[in-house]
Amino acid sequence: MNAAMAWPIRRRSLLDVLRLVGDARTRPYHSPRDMQLWRELAELVAHTRQDEPASLARIRQPLLRRILEAEWGAPALHDEIALAMLRTEESLLAVDPDMCDVLRRAVTTLKRLY
């Protein structure tokens, strides 16, 4: 059985999680799983400058990898298809100004809430 067959049925896209975080006004008290993920993401961005493009560029892949693992399971970190999705979404965050804004808002929110 490959990793894709072992992935959970209910999962969110990496960018959807970043949007959810960026649009949040409070911590995700409704979900213990989200609370843990958001804490871990906040630790990742603790030294990130949301107003500095180079700082945001450095954090893109670590954030997306952690979200991939949380949403799709640890096997996804070794699955070619999942890693291709991660690279595609990271590239989108790098070149699309609207997507870059999603990342910036997520970093800002994580720093504010934690």
Residue pairs with C-beta under 8 A, 6 or more apart in sequence:
2 79
3 73
3 75
3 76
3 78
3 79
3 82
4 79
4 81
4 82
6 73
6 75
7 72
7 73
7 75
7 76
8 71
8 72
8 73
11 71
11 72
12 20
12 71
13 71
13 89
14 64
14 67
14 68
14 71
14 85
14 86
14 89
15 89
15 92
15 93
15 99
15 102
17 37
17 67
17 70
17 71
18 63
18 67
18 102
18 103
18 106
19 102
19 106
21 38
21 41
21 105
21 106
21 109
21 110
22 102
22 103
22 104
22 105
22 106
22 108
22 109
23 105
23 109
24 109
24 113
26 113
27 35
27 38
27 113
27 114
28 34
28 35
28 38
29 35
33 70
36 70
37 66
37 67
37 70
38 110
38 113
38 114
39 114
40 66
40 70
41 63
41 66
41 67
41 106
41 110
42 110
42 111
42 113
42 114
43 114
44 59
44 62
44 63
44 66
45 59
45 63
45 107
45 110
45 111
46 111
48 55
48 56
48 58
48 59
48 107
48 111
49 55
49 56
50 56
50 104
50 107
50 108
50 111
51 104
53 100
56 100
56 103
56 104
56 107
57 94
59 103
59 107
60 90
60 93
60 94
60 103
61 86
61 90
63 103
63 106
64 86
64 89
64 90
64 93
65 77
65 86
68 76
68 77
68 82
68 85
68 86
69 76
69 77
72 82
76 82
76 83
77 83
92 99
93 99
93 100
93 102
93 103
94 100
